[in-house]
């Protein structure tokens, strides 16, 4: 099953025009982080086995997700609802 999560446009953090997107594919066991740009988008794919840690920084209304890979790369996705952030964290653990 594939899960799609979009950051809120009202959260700030540059999401008003180009909100972050996280896609989790259970069948392929991969997490995809997309950050749209004026032309194209930046896409990062990480296999579940390469994820070292997942942490959530909760704010009053929204939450930021920090995913660290075993290779030392850090993915930061900002402006998700708190419930979406918790769900993303539980799916990739």
Steps between C-alpha positions, in 0.01 A plus 500: 500500500618851427448790744521867396552785748513871416626781720256776584526813288432724803782356711763742369845353434469565125197272460255768383585450134693172500393269785715199593363158413582162654402178327533165677477185291460187715541259210838635387591600857610848396443854630498782244540866601409754232569871520348679199686789340415761237624256236478132594551364849767359729424136577676282755434124526600299805446129557357409842814297577716811451304712750699543819262716701180699473424789731217749521522855624149606604386861493168649607312401184746323274795263518832459321637157410872423509612177335863398534641226279771254594728677250471827691259684269222695671160565346297785649131532416320792665140603553308173534211458738595336827287195425655457154849527650420229756354277228805546274730418790311182587489381137877520444608353835 
